[in-house]
Amino acid sequence: MRLVTIPTSPFEGQRPGTSGLRKKVTVFQQPFYLENFVQALFDVLPSAHGQTLVVGGDGRYHNRIAVQVILRMAAARGYARILVGRGGILSTPAVSAIIRRRRAMGGIVLSASHNPGGPEGDFGIKYNIANGGPAPEKITEAIYARTLEVREIHMLDSADLPLDELGSHRLHFTTIEVVDPVADYAEVMRSLFDFEAIRALFARGFRLRFDAMSAVAGPYAHSLLEHELGAPAGTVVNGTPLEDFGGLHPDPNPVNAVDLIRCMQAADAPDMGAASDGDADRNMIVGRGFVVSPSDSLAVLAAHATLVPGYRAGLSGVARSMPTSTAIDRVAQKLGIPCFETPTGWKFFGNLLDAGKVTLCGEESYGTGSSHIREKDGLWAVLFWLNLLAVSGKSVEGLVRELWREHGRCVYSRHDYEGISGDRAENLMRELRAQLPSMPGASLLGQRIVAADDFAYADPVDGSLSVAQGVRLELQDRARIVFRLSGTGTSGATLRIYLERHETDLHRHDLPVQQVLAPLVALAERVARVRHWTGMAEPSVMT
């Protein structure tokens, strides 16, 4: 075993954001592409002397190879201890939990989240800091700048380590501990939820179907739901992580989780359905023939949080990403607690959580979380719902309809236009922003625009300012349209249009969502010329 220095050339990398560096697997397979990023990361971080690093990923294609590369480079960097999940597996929430419980310096997460896997699919890498959350922009920008300068890769010349069994190994001066990927995470869940009440719920015959979508949530769901909480065998489906996710698109929404939706619409449907994504940080909740929107799910959890042991003392505040519906705002007002509206990106929630300003947070893209870690957490949300159902005696649909009766229904949808030209997407946003000064007070297609802006956020914790976060239109009936470009894809640009209308008329609560929102769709087309710029007659996906 020896330390080697490999000459290489700097590369023009993608700027990693809070979702990390995401590219096609074939890009990461280029010589020294992954190594360049990891070397740049280590070069900008403080000294590793005496420090602990956590490493793991969602098990997608290229995960095992990447883990071994990182271990050799981290040992060369001089970490005292590296905790790696058995088989190289760790969910994103579990990485956050381990960092926090083991007081690690940080962790490297290998995942492209909800993006497809396999040899032709996507791969990703990101760094989480000592609070367990995604690295802030100052670190990601420093990493990117360093990738353009790296000319040497430092790693150990050593054989691959055996990672499929628990135990310790020595690599140069570094101890490598292969840990149970579920254990630390499970301890956190036990500290939050009434496991006895959930066991009793299953003992009474309650039926759940949890679709892990052949991704990393499977081992966690099998361990907690079936083995510890007594859900019948077979409750968890697609529970074995596969490198290509079994050909599934591991994005938990009604479009991709077709089998779950079909099951929940059957005459003999289970009491509750749920799904998680590639790295287990997202969730979808479904009742019998009733899909719960992520925005409503967050609002329900906040409204009933004190029924759950971990939140019995109440919530210090809540937060939502700007595109997420205003359902949580109405609950927060009723509870008399602050509600923060942030840009998209979990780092903004992390600042608020660290400062004790909020307890629950969430975003419309099926991500919900709390102060227990610094990532969104799919299985945590499912356990929260189970706890509420166990102690309230109500159904999934019953809890949501109760929310609507008290606060009105925020009818909501997101329209995604995927794989469009980056230049055309930017032109659409540029043209839209140019119209902003003339929009307030304008009446178009029978709808009056009350306010229009390009969302900016002044962080109440660190004072940082984030600008150009999405164009917002507010209408006279408190309806909203939001336009935003997404950075989570690896091919082309994605335009996302968010549509929301608040309905207080109980008789309109069961109207089809797209029917209620049709006037907003027409207005969005009128002001943004969506068809012209995207070349698409309709969205790629509507959720």
Disulfide bonds with the S-S distance in Angstrom:
none
